[in-house]
Amino acid sequence: MPTLIAIVIVVAFLALILTVATRGGGSKKKKGKQKGRAAIIRDASRKLSQDPHNPDGLIPLSELYYNEHAWDKAYPLYETMMSIAPAHKEIDAFTSCLREGICAVKLNKLPEAMKGLVLAYNMNSQDFEVNYYLGYACYKNNSFDKAVPCFKKALALRPEAPNLNFFLGLALYKNKHYKECLPYLKRALDENPENKEALFSMADAMNESGYGDKAMKVFMHLRPDPVFGAKSCLEAGITHSKMNQYDKAIQDFEIGLKHENIDPEIAIDLRYRLALAYFATKGLSKGLNLLKEIMAINPSYKDVPQLVARYQELNQNKNLQVYLMASSSDFVALCRRIVMIFYANQRASVKIVDLSVTPECVEVLTNIDFIRSEEIHIFRFYRSTGSISDLYIRDFHAKVSDTKADKGICFSVGSFSDEARRYAEGRPIDLVEKEGLIKILKKVDTH
């Protein structure tokens, strides 16, 4: 037993000595490495102070800084070597051009990066790094059409390279090749499921490619995201608006505007589309307030000034709201009331004989009992805010003639073309444009 204890003590003592020796060796090795770096810098600096173009100083110092990712220090050295390489065979021209370009990309010096990388590409177009960084420089410079072939070649050379599918997919997406970008963005998400930019871009590309249902699910999922939430809310709201689901669109746009640090263009578009959704649901006051906010930021944004003028007028005239925005049944009821009071100042008795509704207009056939005569009049109502052409008035005149009516009265909340007015002259047709219609609407009982 004493012998066993002695053996254990000896083994423990040897292990302690070995541990100390190992630690000491590591310290010396680390100290030697640091000393080597300092020596490289000292020796290179001495040579370059005597001759700034000395390859024996440029090559090791640039190599050191490049490997340390000290791009700002490596860049001017490679730039110098790139310019003097033809006169110095010891300098690798390809490596100098390539690394000058890579350093410039890292420093966001895009024009300088293009210069070095294009030269390197001309020397070796099959190099992975050349294609990758040339594609990346083009991408950063918004030259997406030029970035795509570079990324494709880099992917062919090294299919497993990280982020390549992502950048290639984004370059195609931003160049509006929506269907083509989808498989690359899908692979990028397989590589990194947390890549929200790839997810949003894929959803938008799917939306543009006709896969709206799938895109909508992604937009709804991204609505709370602090970076892509506002844009996702905008896209979801636009889709809901196109489907006439304005309540859902309003919710999308309102959520989008609650995000912080929204891009100004996204924010103003959210307000604009939210205003339109409010107008579609008769929320005129809310919509007008949003448009006024937009005018305070950008007075000439899209058709905001025209919309403000239009909806302020609508907001002040309930009957005009009904005429333009109400359901078909409410619109028809309003047309009936207009007919009944149209000849009120002539003390005429009005009897509605027939009423027809088409997608274009509402038509009311009446018997009008004046004090000294009885006549048949036809009233036609158009909801369009545009200009009514002479073709519609010719059709109306034919209807008046066919029914042997004495007169036709045609209303528009917009206007009539010059040709329409000329055609109506001398015929038993009265044209009532927006201004005249509004005067009549103010006289109509709103109850």
C-alpha positions as CSV (number, residue, x, y, z in Angstrom):
1,M,0.0,0.0,0.0
2,P,2.9,2.6,0.8
3,T,4.3,1.7,-2.6
4,L,1.0,2.5,-4.3
5,I,0.7,5.8,-2.5
6,A,4.2,6.7,-3.5
7,I,3.4,6.0,-7.2
8,V,0.3,8.2,-7.1
9,I,2.4,11.1,-5.5
10,V,5.0,10.7,-8.2
11,V,2.5,10.7,-11.0
12,A,0.7,13.8,-9.6
13,F,4.1,15.6,-9.3
14,L,5.0,14.8,-12.9
15,A,1.6,16.0,-14.2
16,L,2.1,19.3,-12.3
17,I,5.5,19.8,-13.9
18,L,4.1,19.0,-17.4
19,T,1.2,21.5,-16.9
20,V,3.6,24.3,-15.9
21,A,5.9,23.4,-18.8
22,T,3.1,23.5,-21.3
23,R,1.8,26.9,-20.1
24,G,5.3,28.3,-20.2
25,G,5.8,27.0,-23.7
26,G,2.5,28.6,-24.9
27,S,3.5,31.9,-23.5
28,K,6.8,31.9,-25.3
29,K,5.1,30.8,-28.5
30,K,2.6,33.7,-28.3
31,K,5.3,36.1,-27.4
32,G,7.3,34.9,-30.4
33,K,4.4,35.4,-32.7
34,Q,3.8,39.0,-31.5
35,K,7.4,39.7,-31.9
36,G,7.3,38.3,-35.5
37,R,4.5,40.7,-36.4
38,A,6.3,43.7,-34.9
39,A,9.4,42.7,-36.8
40,I,7.5,42.5,-40.1
41,I,6.0,46.0,-39.6
42,R,9.4,47.4,-38.4
43,D,11.4,45.9,-41.3
44,A,8.7,46.8,-44.0
45,S,8.4,50.4,-42.7
46,R,12.1,50.9,-42.8
47,K,12.3,49.7,-46.4
48,L,9.3,51.7,-47.5
49,S,10.6,54.9,-45.9
50,Q,13.6,54.6,-48.2
51,D,11.6,53.5,-51.2
52,P,7.7,53.6,-51.2
53,H,7.7,51.2,-54.1
54,N,10.0,48.6,-52.6
55,P,8.3,45.2,-53.2
56,D,10.2,43.6,-50.2
57,G,8.3,46.0,-48.0
58,L,5.0,46.1,-49.7
59,I,4.4,42.4,-50.1
60,P,4.8,41.2,-46.5
61,L,3.2,44.3,-44.9
62,S,0.1,44.1,-47.2
63,E,-0.1,40.3,-46.6
64,L,-0.1,41.0,-42.8
65,Y,-2.8,43.7,-42.9
66,Y,-4.9,41.7,-45.4
67,N,-4.9,38.6,-43.2
68,E,-5.8,40.7,-40.2
69,H,-8.7,42.3,-42.1
70,A,-7.2,45.7,-41.6
71,W,-8.7,46.8,-44.9
72,D,-7.9,50.5,-44.5
73,K,-4.2,49.8,-44.1
74,A,-4.0,47.0,-46.7
75,Y,-5.9,48.9,-49.4
76,P,-3.2,51.7,-50.2
77,L,-0.5,49.0,-50.3
78,Y,-2.3,46.8,-52.8
79,E,-3.2,49.9,-54.8
80,T,0.5,50.8,-55.0
81,M,1.4,47.2,-56.0
82,M,-1.3,47.1,-58.6
83,S,0.2,50.2,-60.3
84,I,3.8,49.1,-60.2
85,A,3.2,45.3,-60.9
86,P,4.2,45.6,-64.6
87,A,7.7,46.7,-63.6
88,H,8.2,44.2,-60.8
89,K,8.0,40.5,-61.6
90,E,8.1,39.6,-57.9
91,I,4.7,41.2,-57.4
92,D,1.7,39.0,-58.3
93,A,-0.4,41.3,-60.5
94,F,-3.6,39.2,-60.2
95,T,-3.4,39.0,-56.4
96,S,-2.7,42.7,-56.1
97,C,-5.7,43.6,-58.3
98,L,-8.0,41.2,-56.6
99,R,-7.1,42.2,-53.1
100,E,-7.1,45.9,-53.9
101,G,-10.7,45.3,-55.1
102,I,-11.7,43.3,-52.1
103,C,-10.3,45.9,-49.7
104,A,-12.1,48.7,-51.6
105,V,-15.4,46.7,-51.4
106,K,-14.9,46.3,-47.6
107,L,-14.3,50.1,-47.3
108,N,-17.3,50.8,-49.6
109,K,-15.1,52.4,-52.2
110,L,-17.1,51.0,-55.1
111,P,-15.6,52.8,-58.1
112,E,-12.1,51.8,-56.9
113,A,-13.3,48.3,-56.3
114,M,-14.6,48.0,-59.8
115,K,-11.2,49.1,-61.2
116,G,-9.2,46.4,-59.4
117,L,-11.8,43.6,-59.7
118,V,-12.3,44.1,-63.5
119,L,-8.5,43.9,-64.0
120,A,-8.4,40.7,-62.0
121,Y,-11.4,39.3,-63.9
122,N,-9.6,40.0,-67.2
123,M,-6.6,38.0,-65.9
124,N,-8.6,35.1,-64.5
125,S,-12.3,35.0,-65.1
126,Q,-12.7,31.5,-63.5
127,D,-11.5,32.6,-60.0
128,F,-14.2,32.3,-57.3
129,E,-13.2,35.4,-55.3
130,V,-13.1,37.5,-58.4
131,N,-16.6,36.6,-59.5
132,Y,-18.0,36.8,-56.0
133,Y,-16.6,40.3,-55.1
134,L,-17.1,41.7,-58.6
135,G,-20.8,40.6,-58.3
136,Y,-21.0,42.1,-54.8
137,A,-19.5,45.4,-55.9
138,C,-22.0,45.6,-58.8
139,Y,-24.8,44.7,-56.4
140,K,-23.8,47.4,-53.9
141,N,-23.6,49.9,-56.8
142,N,-27.2,48.9,-57.8
143,S,-26.0,47.4,-61.1
144,F,-28.1,44.3,-60.5
145,D,-28.0,43.1,-64.1
146,K,-24.2,43.0,-64.0
147,A,-24.1,41.4,-60.6
148,V,-26.3,38.4,-61.7
149,P,-23.8,36.7,-64.1
150,C,-20.9,37.1,-61.7
151,F,-22.9,35.5,-58.8
152,K,-24.0,32.7,-61.1
153,K,-20.4,31.9,-62.1
154,A,-19.3,32.1,-58.5
155,L,-22.1,29.7,-57.5
156,A,-21.0,27.3,-60.3
157,L,-17.4,27.4,-59.0
158,R,-18.4,26.9,-55.4
159,P,-22.0,25.8,-54.9
160,E,-21.6,25.5,-51.1
161,A,-20.4,29.1,-50.6
162,P,-22.5,30.8,-47.9
163,N,-24.7,33.8,-48.8
164,L,-24.3,33.3,-52.6
165,N,-27.8,32.1,-53.1
166,F,-29.0,35.0,-51.0
167,F,-27.2,37.7,-53.0
168,L,-28.0,36.1,-56.4
169,G,-31.7,35.8,-55.4
170,L,-31.7,39.5,-54.3
171,A,-30.0,40.7,-57.4
172,L,-32.5,38.9,-59.6
173,Y,-35.4,40.2,-57.4
174,K,-34.2,43.8,-57.6
175,N,-33.8,43.4,-61.3
176,K,-37.5,42.4,-61.4
177,H,-36.8,38.8,-62.5
178,Y,-39.3,37.6,-60.0
179,K,-39.9,34.0,-61.0
180,E,-36.2,33.4,-61.6
181,C,-35.2,34.7,-58.1
182,L,-37.6,32.4,-56.2
183,P,-35.5,29.1,-56.1
184,Y,-32.3,31.0,-55.0
185,L,-34.2,32.8,-52.2
186,K,-35.7,29.5,-51.2
187,R,-32.2,28.0,-50.9
188,A,-31.1,31.1,-48.9
189,L,-33.9,30.5,-46.4
190,D,-33.0,26.8,-46.2
191,E,-29.5,27.9,-45.3
192,N,-30.7,30.5,-42.8
193,P,-34.4,30.4,-41.9
194,E,-34.0,33.6,-39.8
195,N,-33.1,35.7,-42.9
196,K,-36.0,38.1,-42.9
197,E,-34.8,40.1,-46.0
198,A,-34.8,36.9,-48.0
199,L,-38.3,36.0,-46.7
200,F,-39.8,39.4,-47.5
201,S,-38.2,39.5,-51.0
202,M,-39.4,36.0,-51.7
203,A,-43.0,36.9,-50.6
204,D,-42.9,40.0,-52.8
205,A,-41.6,38.0,-55.8
206,M,-44.3,35.4,-55.3
207,N,-46.9,38.2,-55.2
208,E,-45.6,39.6,-58.5
209,S,-45.5,36.1,-60.0
210,G,-49.1,35.3,-59.3
211,Y,-48.8,33.4,-56.0
212,G,-50.7,36.0,-54.0
213,D,-52.1,33.5,-51.4
214,K,-48.7,32.2,-50.5
215,A,-47.3,35.8,-50.4
216,M,-50.1,37.0,-48.2
217,K,-49.3,34.4,-45.5
218,V,-45.7,35.6,-45.4
219,F,-46.7,39.3,-45.3
220,M,-49.1,38.6,-42.4
221,H,-46.3,36.7,-40.6
222,L,-43.9,39.6,-41.1
223,R,-46.2,42.4,-40.0
224,P,-44.7,42.6,-36.4
225,D,-41.1,42.5,-37.7
226,P,-39.3,45.7,-36.7
227,V,-37.4,45.9,-40.0
228,F,-39.7,44.5,-42.6
229,G,-43.0,44.9,-40.7
230,A,-44.1,48.2,-42.2
231,K,-43.3,47.1,-45.8
232,S,-45.2,43.8,-45.2
233,C,-48.2,45.7,-43.8
234,L,-48.2,47.9,-46.9
235,E,-48.2,44.9,-49.3
236,A,-50.8,43.0,-47.2
237,G,-53.0,46.1,-47.2
238,I,-52.7,46.7,-51.0
239,T,-53.7,43.1,-51.6
240,H,-56.7,43.3,-49.2
241,S,-57.7,46.6,-50.9
242,K,-57.7,44.9,-54.4
243,M,-60.0,42.3,-52.9
244,N,-62.3,45.0,-51.6
245,Q,-61.6,43.8,-48.1
246,Y,-61.1,47.3,-46.8
247,D,-61.6,46.6,-43.1
248,K,-58.6,44.2,-43.3
249,A,-56.7,46.7,-45.4
250,I,-57.3,49.4,-42.8
251,Q,-56.0,47.1,-40.1
252,D,-52.8,46.4,-42.1
253,F,-52.1,50.0,-42.8
254,E,-52.7,51.1,-39.2
255,I,-50.3,48.4,-37.9
256,G,-47.7,49.5,-40.4
257,L,-47.9,53.1,-39.2
258,K,-47.3,52.0,-35.6
259,H,-43.8,50.8,-36.4
260,E,-40.9,53.0,-35.4
261,N,-38.2,54.3,-37.7
262,I,-40.3,53.7,-40.9
263,D,-38.7,54.6,-44.2
264,P,-40.3,58.0,-45.1
265,E,-41.5,56.7,-48.5
266,I,-43.1,53.7,-46.9
267,A,-44.8,55.9,-44.2
268,I,-46.3,58.3,-46.7
269,D,-47.6,55.5,-48.9
270,L,-49.2,53.8,-45.9
271,R,-51.0,57.1,-45.1
272,Y,-52.1,57.5,-48.7
273,R,-53.5,54.0,-49.0
274,L,-55.1,54.1,-45.6
275,A,-56.9,57.3,-46.6
276,L,-58.2,55.6,-49.7
277,A,-59.4,52.6,-47.7
278,Y,-61.2,55.0,-45.3
279,F,-62.9,56.7,-48.3
280,A,-64.0,53.3,-49.6
281,T,-65.7,52.7,-46.2
282,K,-67.2,56.2,-45.9
283,G,-64.7,57.3,-43.3
284,L,-64.3,60.7,-45.0
285,S,-63.1,62.7,-42.0
286,K,-60.4,60.2,-41.2
287,G,-59.3,60.0,-44.8
288,L,-59.1,63.8,-45.1
289,N,-57.0,64.1,-42.0
290,L,-54.5,61.7,-43.4
291,L,-54.4,63.5,-46.7
292,K,-53.7,66.7,-44.9
293,E,-50.9,65.1,-43.0
294,I,-49.4,64.0,-46.4
295,M,-49.8,67.5,-47.8
296,A,-47.8,68.9,-44.9
297,I,-45.0,66.5,-45.8
298,N,-45.2,66.6,-49.6
299,P,-47.9,69.0,-51.1
300,S,-47.7,67.4,-54.6
301,Y,-47.7,63.8,-53.6
302,K,-49.6,61.8,-56.2
303,D,-53.2,63.1,-56.6
304,V,-53.5,64.2,-53.0
305,P,-54.5,67.9,-53.8
306,Q,-57.3,66.7,-56.1
307,L,-58.5,64.1,-53.6
308,V,-58.6,66.7,-50.8
309,A,-60.7,69.0,-52.9
310,R,-63.0,66.2,-53.9
311,Y,-63.6,64.7,-50.5
312,Q,-63.9,68.0,-48.7
313,E,-66.8,68.7,-51.0
314,L,-68.2,65.2,-50.4
315,N,-67.8,65.6,-46.6
316,Q,-70.0,68.7,-46.7
317,N,-72.7,67.2,-48.9
318,K,-74.3,64.0,-47.7
319,N,-76.4,63.6,-50.9
320,L,-73.3,63.9,-53.0
321,Q,-71.7,61.1,-50.9
322,V,-74.7,58.9,-51.6
323,Y,-74.6,59.8,-55.3
324,L,-71.0,58.8,-55.7
325,M,-70.3,56.3,-53.0
326,A,-73.5,54.6,-51.7
327,S,-74.8,51.2,-52.6
328,S,-76.9,50.8,-55.7
329,S,-80.2,50.7,-53.7
330,D,-79.4,54.0,-51.9
331,F,-78.3,55.6,-55.2
332,V,-81.6,54.6,-56.9
333,A,-83.6,55.9,-53.9
334,L,-81.7,59.3,-54.3
335,C,-82.5,59.4,-58.0
336,R,-86.2,58.9,-57.3
337,R,-86.1,61.8,-54.8
338,I,-84.3,64.0,-57.4
339,V,-87.0,63.2,-60.0
340,M,-89.8,64.0,-57.5
341,I,-88.5,67.5,-56.7
342,F,-87.1,68.4,-60.1
343,Y,-90.2,70.4,-61.2
344,A,-91.2,71.5,-57.7
345,N,-90.9,75.2,-58.6
346,Q,-93.3,74.6,-61.6
347,R,-95.9,73.0,-59.3
348,A,-95.9,69.9,-61.4
349,S,-97.2,66.5,-60.3
350,V,-94.7,63.7,-61.0
351,K,-95.6,60.1,-61.4
352,I,-92.8,57.4,-61.8
353,V,-94.0,54.9,-64.4
354,D,-90.9,52.7,-64.8
355,L,-87.3,52.5,-63.4
356,S,-84.4,50.5,-64.8
357,V,-80.9,50.0,-63.4
358,T,-77.8,49.1,-65.5
359,P,-74.1,49.0,-64.6
360,E,-73.7,52.4,-66.4
361,C,-76.7,54.3,-65.2
362,V,-80.1,54.6,-63.6
363,E,-83.1,55.5,-65.9
364,V,-86.5,56.7,-64.7
365,L,-89.6,57.0,-66.9
366,T,-92.1,59.6,-65.6
367,N,-95.4,61.3,-66.4
368,I,-95.2,64.9,-65.6
369,D,-98.5,66.7,-65.0
370,F,-98.0,70.4,-65.5
371,I,-100.7,73.0,-65.0
372,R,-101.5,73.2,-68.7
373,S,-100.0,70.0,-70.1
374,E,-99.0,66.5,-69.5
375,E,-95.7,65.1,-70.8
376,I,-93.5,62.0,-70.7
377,H,-90.0,62.7,-69.5
378,I,-87.1,60.3,-69.1
379,F,-84.4,61.0,-66.5
380,R,-81.0,59.3,-66.8
381,F,-78.3,59.4,-64.1
382,Y,-74.6,58.7,-64.5
383,R,-72.3,58.2,-61.5
384,S,-69.1,58.7,-63.5
385,T,-66.9,61.6,-62.5
386,G,-65.3,61.7,-66.0
387,S,-66.5,63.2,-69.2
388,I,-69.6,61.7,-70.8
389,S,-69.1,61.3,-74.6
390,D,-71.6,62.0,-77.4
391,L,-72.1,58.2,-77.9
392,Y,-74.0,58.0,-74.6
393,I,-76.1,61.0,-75.5
394,R,-76.9,59.6,-78.9
395,D,-78.0,56.4,-77.2
396,F,-80.1,58.5,-74.8
397,H,-81.8,60.4,-77.6
398,A,-82.7,57.1,-79.3
399,K,-84.3,56.0,-76.1
400,V,-86.3,59.2,-75.8
401,S,-87.5,58.8,-79.5
402,D,-88.4,55.1,-79.1
403,T,-90.5,55.7,-76.0
404,K,-92.1,58.8,-77.7
405,A,-91.1,60.9,-74.7
406,D,-91.3,64.6,-74.8
407,K,-88.0,65.2,-73.1
408,G,-84.9,63.6,-71.7
409,I,-82.8,65.0,-68.8
410,C,-79.3,63.5,-68.4
411,F,-77.3,64.0,-65.2
412,S,-73.6,63.6,-64.6
413,V,-71.5,64.2,-61.5
414,G,-68.7,64.8,-64.0
415,S,-69.1,66.6,-67.3
416,F,-70.2,66.2,-70.9
417,S,-67.8,66.3,-73.8
418,D,-68.0,69.2,-76.4
419,E,-69.4,66.7,-78.9
420,A,-72.1,65.6,-76.5
421,R,-73.2,69.2,-75.9
422,R,-73.3,70.0,-79.6
423,Y,-75.4,66.9,-80.3
424,A,-77.9,67.9,-77.5
425,E,-78.4,71.3,-79.0
426,G,-81.7,71.6,-80.8
427,R,-82.9,68.2,-79.5
428,P,-85.3,67.6,-76.6
429,I,-82.4,66.7,-74.2
430,D,-81.2,68.7,-71.2
431,L,-77.7,68.0,-69.9
432,V,-77.1,68.6,-66.2
433,E,-73.4,68.6,-65.2
434,K,-71.8,68.5,-61.8
435,E,-72.4,72.1,-60.7
436,G,-76.1,71.9,-61.6
437,L,-76.5,68.5,-60.0
438,I,-74.9,69.7,-56.7
439,K,-77.5,72.6,-56.6
440,I,-80.3,70.1,-57.0
441,L,-78.8,67.7,-54.4
442,K,-78.7,70.5,-51.8
443,K,-82.5,70.8,-52.2
444,V,-83.2,67.1,-51.8
445,D,-84.4,66.0,-48.4
446,T,-81.8,63.8,-46.8
447,H,-84.3,61.9,-44.7
